[in-house]
């Protein structure tokens, strides 16, 4: 196998028009916030300059709080965009982070998988109310687990009651970085545990749901998941840096900041190169902040699914937590209210080396913010308040940017 993805880079089209896993290292940044490139449609536009400066000012404190680098993109409804990066793309060399770099986007992968499932529904190949047993006969079995009682809608919405597989598999991120794990083996890890609750009883996020949806897509289409993502989403949107790594690929194929993780909180180590197979359909996609914005806008503009399908995707169940008490989760889409009013739609994603928070606001503006370490790599997870604050600061920047402050 090779560490380089052989698929070609395609030119992006011009367009007009929100976790897989869960002291502050100020010494690593020493106050040296470096500035990334500014990307804007008209280089001398004062309006763009003001927006760039405001976004850059919001991102700086995230680096001060211990995140090695922060990449962000703001894409307006007409396609106009600003890309900003601050911090270090490489701690060891001091290389500055570059705007537009590729990052692993974690559970944002679920939006892509859900989009394909909804396309298959529209094609009459899948039914939301059909049990997974219909498509993967005999596969979903375990203690209080019955595939005939779990329909596709409950998988998409995290109301299936299936136990989590990723907690066990991803316990040792560094030990796993050279290991390929097949989707079938990951499913076995999940099904060794009893059901968390009866199907439909409540919402509880489980990556196992999207592992099964990836297998569903491959069974129904008789093609690899990465191919379906390419053909149904990436190619139609003209994305050039969005891809699901094929088996055996451990590196990123384009320019990128390094991602960092820690066995001891605060002692960051490079984890950029790793086998992401453990995340697969639940969280292995690579993209850039700008391309993730393009995808979200296209999805919510009805370019990828029908109006009826999009309405179904937005039918959410309560999914609030300490960060977003009023959040809902639909079919691969999350919503939550802004502090300035209105509801946003997106997802978000965590994977060792990257945390991404992203959403499209009421006016159609899309924002993605990616930091190159998870909060619990920087802050001791036993200090729950401090950990929550470390998560909240990224969410707050997303909120402030969508609110135009």
N, C-alpha and C positions, 0 to 999 in steps of 0.2 A: 504494500500500500504506500501511497505518497502523502506528504504533508501539504501538497499544493493541489488545489482544486483545478481540474483541467477544463472546466467549462469556460466558454468565452465571455469576455466583457462586452456588453452591448451598450450603445449610446442611449442616454436618457432622453425621454420625450420631453417636450416643453408643455407643461400643464398650466391651464388658466382656470382657473377656478379659485389608552392610558396605557406569585413568586415560586421560581422553581425551588429555591432553598432560602433559608433565613440564617493606658491612656491615649488620648488624642495625639496623633503623630505630628505635632507641629514641627518637630525637629526635621522631618522629611521635607517640609516646604520652607521652613525658616523665613516665612513671610515673603518669599520670592514668588509671587503670583505672576506667571508669564502669560502673555496675551497671544491668543491664537488668531488665525486669519479671519477677516471679516468678508463674508460673501453677501453681495447685494446687487440688485439689478442695475442701479445707477450709482456708480462709485462716489459721485460728488453730491448725492442727494442729502441735504441736511436732515431731512426727516429720518432717513435710514441711519445716519450717524447718531442721532439722538437715541433711536431705538437700540442700536448696537451698544452705545455707552451705558444705557440703563440696564440692559441685559447683562453686560459684563460686570457691572457693579453688583448685581444680585448674585452672580456666580462666585465672585471672589471669596465671600465668607465661607462657602462650602469647601474651598481649598484650605482656608485657614482652620477649618474644623477637622482636617485630616484626610479628606479625599484627595488623592494624588492629582487627579485632573477632572475637569467637568467639561462636557461637550453639550451644546444646546442648539436647537434650531427653532425658529419661529416662522411659520409659513402662513401667509394670509390667504383668504379665499380665492384671490386672483392668481395665486402662485408666487407672488412676490415673497422673498424669504431673506432671513438674516441667520447666518451660522456663526457661532462664537465658540471658542475654546479657551480655557484658562488652566493653569497648572502645568504639571510635568507629564509628558507622555512616557517618559522613561526616568525613573528615579535615579538609576545608577549613572546614567550619562548626563542627566540634566536636560535632555531634549524636551523642548516645549511641546505641549499638545497642539495638534492641528485641527482646526474646524473641519468637519466633514469626514472624520475618520470612522472606520468600521468598528462596531462594538457588538458583543453578544447581547441580544435583547431579551433573553430569558422568556418569561411567560407571555410576553407579547406574541410569541409564536401561536398562542391559543387563538388569537383573533384571526390569523391566517388559516388555521385548521378549521375553525368554525365557519369561515367564509366558504371554504371548499365544501364542507358538509352541506351548507345551505344551497350551494350551486347544484349539488347532487340531488337534493330534495326537489329543486325546481326542475331537474331533468327527469324526475320520476324514478330515480334509482335508489333513493333512501326516503324513509318516512320518519318524521320526528317522533311519532307515537308508536313506532314499531320497536319491539324489544331487541336489544343487541344480539340476543340469541339467534335472531333471523339471519343476521349477517356474519356472525362468528359463532356458529353452532358448537355447543359443548365446551366453549372456551372459558366462560365466566362462571366458575363454580368454586365454592368454598364454604366456610362456616357462616351460615345465615346469608350466603351470597348466591343469588340465582339469576342468571342472565335472562330468563324469561320474564322477570319482574322489573327489569331496568331498561327503560326505553332510551332512545337516542337523545331526546330533549333533556332528560335528567342527567345524562353524561355532559352535555353542553353547558348545563346550568349548575353543575356541582351539587345536585340534589339526589345523587344515586346511592349514597351511603357507602361507596367503595372505600376501602382503607388506602392510606397513602403509601406509595412505594418509595418516594424519593428520600424520605427521612433516613431510612436505613442505608440506601445505596450511596447517598451523598454525604454521609457522616465524615468521611476522610477525603476531602477534595484533592489534596496533594497525592494521596495514595492511589486515587482513581484516575489521575490525569492521563495515564498511558494505557488505560484499560478500556477495551470495547465491550459493551454490554448490549445484547440484542433486546429488542422490545419484548420478545416472548419471555426472556429470562427476568426482565424487570416486572412483567405481569405476574410471574410466579412469586416474586418477593411480596407483591401486594396481596395475592390470594392466599398466602400462608397465614394471613391475619384474618380475624373475624370482621364482619361488616361493622362499620361505625354506627349505623342506624338503618332503619327500614327505608327503602326507596321512596322518595317524595316527602319524607318526614320533615326535613329541614335542609338548609344550605350548609355545606361545609366543604371548603376548597380542598380538592384532592387532584394531584397531577395524574393519578391513575385514570381518571375520566378521559383525559386527552391522549394518554397512551392508547387506550382502546379506540378512540376516534381516529387516531392515525392508522391503526390496524384496519379499521372499518374502511377508510379511504382506499387503502391498498387492496383490500379484498374486492371492493366494488369496482374500482377502476382497473384492477389487474396491472397496476403500474406503481413504481416507487413513490413514496410521499414527496421526496425532493423534486421529482419530475412534475408532479401535480402542482406544487407550489410555483415552479418555474412557468409552466404552461398556462395556468389559470390566473396567476396574479402578477408575477414578476415581469414576464414578457409583455402582457397587455399594458402594463403601466410604464414600461420602459425603464425599470429599475436596473441599476448596474452594480450595486453593492449589497443586494439583499439575496440571501441564499441559505438553504439548509445544508450544512456540510455533509458530504457523502461519507459513508463508512470508511474509516481510516484516516480522514483528514483531521489534523490537530491544530494546524495554524490558520490564521486569517489571510485571505488572499489579497487584500488591498491595504492601503495605508491605514494605520491604526495606533491608538495609544495602547500601552501595556495595561493589562488588568492585574489587580493585586488582591491577594487573600492572606489570611493569617491563621496559624494554629494557635498562637498566643496573641490575643487582641493587641493591636498596635505594632506588632512585629511583621510588617508587610513583606510578602514575597511575591515575585512575579509568577502569575498563573495564566499568562496570555495563551500559551500553547498548551492545549489539553484536548483529550478526546471528549467531545460533548455528547456522546451517544446516550449517556445516562439521562439526558434531558429530552432528546428526540422531539416527538410531536408536542410535548409539554413545554419545551423551552430552549431548543438548540439553535434557533435562527440567528443569523448575523444580519445586521443592517447598519445604516447610519441614521442619526437623528432626523436629517432632512427626508430621507427616503421613507422612514417610518411615518413621518407627517403626511407624505404623499399618499401612502397606503391608507391611512386612517381617513383622510379627506375623501379619497375615492370610494371607500366602503360606505361612508356616511352620506355621500352624494348620490349613492345608488348606481355607481359605475360597475360594481362587482356583483351585486345581488339585486334582486327585484325589490320594489317598494314593499310588497307583502313580506318578503323574507327579512328585510331590514326591520320592519315593524315587529316581527317575531323575535328577532335578535335583541330588541330593546325591551321586551317583556321581562322585567327583572323581578327577582325575589330579594327580600332584605338581606344585605351582606355587609352590614356595618361593622367597623372595628374602632379601635381607639383613635386611629388617624382620620377615618371617614365614617362617623357614626350613621350617617344617612345614606351610605352607599347601597346600590343595588347591583345584582349580577344577572345579566340576561343570558343570551346564547353566545358566549365568548366575548361579550362586551360588558364593561363595568361603567356605572354612572355614579356621579356624586355632585353635590352642589358647590358652587363657588362662593367665596366669602362676599363677593360683590353682587351675588344673585345670578340665577340661571343654573342650568344643569350642563355638565360636560360628559362626553363619552370617550372611552379609551380602554386602557388596561393597565400596563406596567409589568415589570419583570425583574426578578433577582436571579443571578447565577454567580458562582464564584468569579470575582473579577469585575463585575459590573452590576450596578443598580440603575434601572431606567424607569422614569415616570413620565407619562405622556397622555395627552387628551386633546380633543377638539372642542372648542368653546361654542357657545350659542350662536356666535356670528360666523362660524366656520373657520376661525383661526385655529391652527394646530400648533402645539408646542410639545417638544420632546427634550428632556434633560437626562443625560447619562453621566453617572459618576463611576470612576474606575476602581471601586472597592465597595463591598457590602458594609452596611453600618456595623454589623457584629464582627467585622474584621478590624475595625478601628476602636470600638467601644466594647467593654466587657459585657456580654449579653446577660450576665447575672444582675447587672445594674439596670433594671427594667426601665426606670425613668430616663436615665441617660441614653439608653438604646432607643427609646421611643423618640426622644428629642432629636437624635441623630437621623432617624427616619423622617421626622416631621420637617426638618429644615429643607429637605429636597422637595417635599410636597408643598411647603409654603412658597418656595420659589416658583414652582409650577403655577400655583394659585395666583400669585402676584403678577406673573407674566400674562396669564390668560385674562386677568382683570385689567391689564393695561397700566399697572402702576409702575 
